[in-house]
Amino acid sequence: MLRKIVSPLLFLAALLLVSAAPSQARVYLDITSAEFRKIPVAVPYFVDKALPGQTTESGRRMADLLSRALDFHGFLGVIPPERYGGRQDADWQALGAELVVLGQVESSQ
């Protein structure tokens, strides 16, 4: 009786071990291909918590730094902030943005 129960349990355990083995397949994406489409992302100027509603140099610099880093990877196409005035309340859908990064800066002195 015990042998009838142990055999199926061993079979199931072996099946789980085999199916849980890591996959060796690798995926390569050719970001230089003509068919590759970058995901449009907007990075408006970061808002300074001390000066809400105003565009500050530090907010522009932080947004620019992030934009360059995202653009470097090749999967994302950054929408230039000049197209929407760098504001965080733009009509993202009309601009064609699929992703938007909203940020804040705060200085501690």
C-alpha positions, 0 to 999 in steps of 0.5 A, spaced: 500 500 500 505 504 501 509 503 495 503 505 491 503 512 494 510 513 494 511 511 487 506 517 484 509 522 489 516 520 487 514 521 480 511 528 481 517 530 485 521 528 479 517 532 474 517 538 478 524 538 478 525 537 471 520 543 469 523 548 474 530 547 471 532 554 469 531 556 461 537 557 457 534 561 452 536 568 450 532 573 447 536 578 443 533 585 441 536 589 435 534 596 437 538 598 430 532 594 426 528 598 422 522 594 425 524 596 432 519 602 435 522 606 441 517 607 447 515 614 447 516 617 454 516 624 457 520 627 462 518 634 464 522 638 468 522 636 476 518 641 481 522 644 486 518 643 493 520 649 495 517 653 489 511 649 486 509 652 480 516 655 478 521 652 473 528 652 476 534 650 474 535 644 478 529 641 476 531 642 469 538 639 470 535 633 474 530 632 468 535 632 463 540 628 466 534 622 467 532 623 460 539 622 457 540 616 461 533 613 459 535 615 452 542 612 452 538 605 453 535 605 446 529 602 448 525 609 450 525 615 445 524 621 450 519 626 447 523 633 448 520 638 453 520 643 449 514 640 445 510 641 451 513 647 455 517 642 460 510 642 464 508 636 468 500 637 466 501 637 459 496 632 455 500 626 455 496 622 450 496 628 445 503 628 445 503 620 444 507 619 450 506 612 453 510 613 459 511 619 463 516 620 469 514 626 474 519 628 479 520 633 485 527 636 487 528 638 494 534 641 497 537 641 504 542 646 506 
